[in-house]
Amino acid sequence: MSLNTSSISVVDQSNKEVGTRELNPAVFGLDSDDGFVHRVYASLASAQRGGTSAVKNVAQVSGGGKKPFKQKGTGRARQGTTRAAQMRHGGTAHGPNANTSFDSRINKKERRRALCMVLSDCVRQGKVTVINKLELPDVKTKGFVKVQAALNTPTGLFVLAESESNVELSSRNVPNTSVILDGQINLHNLLKSKHVILTEAAVDKLEERLS
């Protein structure tokens, strides 16, 4: 794992450069590892999967309360119910149910490392824009779209350090656009976004939390 130091321009909401900043290489300068990222992403996706299929076991299937034939003297294997798993119309043994878990073991360090790798890839691919702040005077979709047009990011993921109700409410009707806090960032919303717009305060928090 190598660390690549890099700097990035900081712009305001009108896309005018107001400075530059060095990005923490432990968060934004990791080399790519597609196989590792895919393993972590697949694990996180599986953990969100719900147990939606279910079968009835011997206790749940109807019928079979009476012993089908006597215990001894028939020459057949003993049976206690016609609803046993090996019998026709019987219950299913070890089948899926609503409590089935699809989790796989991925520890916090692996999740953090995968997130940093994806953030690093976003920087290398030019998908990341850092703005000094993101504020709107009132709740208007037009105002948010104006900021997007200035930043040349018609779609994307906007990451804030603190909740800004005017920004969050103004973005609700904008397609393919999300406004989240730094603690809500994850592999899924990073990978599906064509643009990632971070406030400087959000970058500070990400570097503090992930480094």
N, C-alpha and C positions, 0 to 999 in steps of 0.2 A: 504494500500500500504506500504510494507516494503522495506527497502533499504539494500541490501546485498553487503558489501564491498568485493572486490576481487582484486587479483594481477594477472598479466599475464607476461609470458616471452617475451622478445623482442629479435628477431633474425635478422641476416643480410641476404643478398640474397642467401648465401650459407647454410642457416639454422643453423648457429652457434649462440648459445646464447650469446648476448652481454650485457644483463642486464634484469631487471624486472621493471615493473611500476604498480602503483596502479591505478585502473580504477575508475572513478567517479561513485559512486553508484546511483546517480540520473539519469544516462544515461545507465549504464551497470549492474545495480544491482536491477532492479525492478522484482517483482513477476509476474508470467504469468497470463494472463486473456484472454483465447482463444476467449470467446464470444465477448469481447470488441474489440479485434484485428480484428475479422471477420467482425464486424459491420463497423469499419473504412475502412477495405480493400474493402468490398462490396460497400461502398459509393464512394470510389475513383475509383473503376472499373466502376461503373455506370456513373460517371461524364465523363469518356472517351468515353462513348458510343455515337455514332452519330445517328441522326435521318435519317435512311435509308429507312423507309417505309412511304408511303404517299397515301392519297385518295383525290378524288375531291369532293369539297363541291358544294352547289347549284350554286354558281357563276361560277364555273369552268367547270361543266359538260355541254356538248354540247346540243343544242336544248332547247325547253321550252320557247321560247321567246313570244309565243302567249298564252293568257289566254285560258284555255281549254274549258270553257263554261261560260255563263253569270253569273253575281254575284247572281242574285235573280231568284226565280221562278222555279228552277229545283228540289227543295227538297233535294239537296245534299249540303254537306259542301262546302263553298266557297274555290276556289283554284285560285292562281295567276299564277301557272306554273306547267307543268307536270314533272318538274325536282326537285320538293320539296322532302325533305328527306323521307316523308311517301309514296311517289309515286314510282311505278315500274320504273326502269331506272333513278331514282332520285339521287341527290347527297347524300353524307354521312355527317351527322351532328356530329361534335366534334370528327372526326377521326384523326388519326396520320398524321403528316406532317414532312417535313425535319427540321423544327425548334423545334421539340419536345425536351424538356430537361429532362434528367433522373437524375439530380443532387438531392442530399439529403443533409441536413444541418449537416456538421461536422466542428467544429471550429478548429482553429490552435492548441489549447492546447490538444485537443483530438488526432489530427494527430501526434503531437510531442510525446505524451504519448505512443501511439501505436507503434511508431517507436522505442522508447526507450525499450519497452517491447520485441520487436522482437530482438533488439540488445542484450538485456540481455539473452534471450533464446539462441541466437547463442553462447554467451560466455559459458553458462552452458553446452551446448551440445558439446563444443570443436570445433566449426566450425570456430572460429576466430583465425587468426594468425596476430601478430603485428610485422612488420619489421621496422628497423631503417630508411631505405630509399629504394627506387626502382628506379634505373637508368640503362640505357643501353648506351654503347658508340656509337652505330649506329642502324640503322633500319634493324633488321634481326629477322625473326620469330624464327630462331634457338636459338638466344640468349634469347628470352622471354621463349621459351619452356624449356630451360636449367634451368632458374630460377624456373619455375613451378615444374620441376622434383626435384630440390633440396629442395623445400618447401613441396613436396609431395601433391601438389594441382593441379592435371591434369586439373581440371575445377574450375571455381570460379569467384568471384567478387573482383576485385582489386580496392581499393579506395585510391585515391591520394589527397593531399591537394592542389597541384598546377599542372598545365598541364605539362606533360612530353611527348613531341611529339615522341621521339624515342620509348618510352614504348607503347604509344597509337597506333602508326602505326605498331609496331611489333606484336601487339596482334590481329590485325584485322582478320587474317586468322586462328586463333586458335578457334576451335569449343567450344561452351558452356562456353566461357570466355568473360568477359567484363571488361573494364578499365574505371572508371568514377571518377569524382571529388566528394569531400565530400558533396557538395551541391546538387548533383544529386541522392544521395542515397534515396531509398524509400522502402515501404513495399513489393512491387512486386519483385524487384530484390533481396531483402534480402531473401524472403521466397523461391524463386526458386533456390537459390544458395546453393551448398553443402559446399562450403568453402568461407569465407570472409577474405580477406587479406587487412589489414589496415596499412598504414604507420603511424609512430608515429606522424607526423605532422597532418595527417588526424584525428587521435584520439583526438589531442588537439583541432582541429577546431570543431569536433562533440561535444566534452564535453562543449566547450564554447557556441556553438549555441543551444544545446538541454537541458542544465542543467538549 
